[in-house]
Amino acid sequence: MDPKEYLQQAAKTEKKIKFDLEKLEAAKASLHGRAVTYDSDGSKTASRKNGIEDAMIRVLNYEEHINSEISALTALRSKIEKEIFSVSDETLRELLTRRYLLYQKWEFIAEEMNYGVRHIYKLHTKALKAFSEANAGLLCPEAGRYAVLGIESVGAACISHGNFQMKKNFRKTIENPAEML
C-alpha cells in the first residue's frame, strides 16, 4: 500500500459512515405510517411477522453497526495522526494533516499555508516520501518477515521510489538450506 492510499483510509471510512447514516435515516423513515399488529384475525393472509418490530430491529442494527464504524474511525484517525507527527518537517506535517485529517482541498491548503497550488503539489510529493521514510515498517510490513531467519533478501521487500512505496518480490539463491534452520 502506498502512503497516499494508507492516509486516505480515514476519508474513505468517513464516506462509508455518511452513506450508512443515510441508510439509517431511510430505515427510520420507513417506521412512519406503520402500525403495530397485536393479534391476528385468524385468516391465512395475516402475517406472523410484525412490520414495525422488523423495522425497529433494522434501525437498531444500523445504529449498532454505525457506532462500531465510528469507533474504528476514531482509532484510525488517532493512529494516522500519530504517524503523521513522526514526520520531522513541520511544514510537511501541516500539509499532511490538512489534507488527510481535515480533508481540505488543495486550493484552500495553498491559501492557508501561503504557497501556490503547484508548490503545494511538490510539497505533497515530498511529504509522502517523508511519511514513507518515517513509517517504513508500517507501509510494508512484509519487509522484515524473513529477518528472523537472517535472510533479508527472500520474500517481499519495500523499495522507495519517488512518492510511492512499492513491493518487489525477489529471491536469493540459498547456498546451504540447512543454515536457515
N, C-alpha and C positions, 0 to 999 in steps of 0.2 A: 504494500500500500504506500503510495507516495504521500508526502506531507500534506499536500493540498486536500487529498481525499480524506486523510485522517482528521484534519482540522474541520472539514465540512460536515463531519458526523453529527455535531450538535445542531447545526441548521437543518439537516435532513430529519433528524429526530423531532425537532420542534415543528416542522411542517407536518409530519405524520401525526403529532399530537393535535395540531389545529384541525386536521381532517377528521380525526377521531372525535373531537369536540363537536364538529358539525354533525357527525353521525349520532352523537348523543342527543343533540338538540332535536334532530329528526325523530329519534325514538321517544323523546319526551313529548313532542308534538303529537305523536300517534296515540298518546294517552287521552288527549282531549276528545270528548264526544263518546267515549266508551263507558259502558255501564257494567257494574258487577252483576253477574248472574248467580243467584243464591241457590236455586234448585231447578231441576229440570221438570218440565211438564209431563215427562214420560214418553214423549214422541221420539221416534228414531232420528229425527233431524236435529234434535238438541245435542249440542257438543258437550263432551265431558270436560273439555278444557275451558278455562276461564280466560277470556281475551285480555282483560285488564291485568290479571295476575301475570300472564306471559309477558305483556309489555313492560310491567314493572320489573320483572326479573331481568329482562333485556337491558333496561335502563341501569339497573344496579350493576350488572356485569360490565357494561360500558364504563361506568364510573370507576369501578374497581380496576379495570384494565388501564384507564387513563391515569389514575393515581399512581399505579406502578410505573407507567411510562414516564410520568413527571419525576418520580423519584430517581429513575435511571438517568434521565436528562440532567438533573441536578448534579448527580455524581459525575457524569461525563463532563459537564461544563467545568466543574471544580478540578477534575483531572487535567483537562486541556489547559485551563488557566495556569495551573502549577507547571505544566510542561512548557507553556509559552514563557513563563517567567524564568525558565532555565536558559533562555537566550540572553547573552550578556549585553548586547547593544540595546539601549533604552528606546531608541527610535524604532528599531525593528520590532521590539516587544509591543510598542504602542500600535504600530501598523497591524500586527497580527491580532492584537486584542480588538481593535476597532473592526477589523474585517470578519474575524471568526467567532467572536464572542458577543459583539454588539451588532453584527450583521449590517454594518454601514456600507453604503455604495462608494465606489472608487472616487467619484467627484467630491463627495462630502468629506471623505478621508483626506483628499488632497487639500481641500479648503481649510479643514481644521488643523492640518499639520503644516500649512503654508508651503506646499510644494505644488508643482504642476502634476497633472494626471499621469503623463508619461514617466515622470521621475518616480511617482508612486509605484508604477508598474515595475520599474527597475529595482526599487527598494523591496518590493514584494518578492521578486526572484531571489534577492539577497537574503531576505528574511526567511523564506522557505528553506534555503540552503543552511542558514544558521540554525534553524529549528531542527533540520535533519541531523546536523552535526551534534547538537546539544542532546538529542534524544535518539541516538543511533540504534540502540538495542530495542527501543520501543517500536520503531517502524519496520525493523527486520529482525524479529526475534529468533529466526532460524539460524542467523549468522553464527551464534555460539553453540549450536546444538552439538557439534562433534568436538568442541574444545575439551570436553570432559575426557575424551579418549586421547587427547593430544593430537588430534587431526583437525587442522583448521581449513584444509582445502578440499574436503569432501562434503558434498551436500550443497545447501543453498547459502549463498553469501551475498552481502549487500555491496553495491557499487554506487557511489555518489557521482552523479553526472548532471551538471547544471543545477536545476532546481528539483530534480527528481531523485528518488531513492529507488534503484532498480534491483531486482533479484536476478541473479545469474546462477544457473546450475552448472557445475563443472566437477570433474572427478580427477583425483590424483591416483596414479598407479601405485598400488601398495606393494612394496618390495617383499615384505615378510608379514603376512596377515597375523601371525602369532604375536607380533609385537603389540598389536592393538589390544590384546587381552591382557 
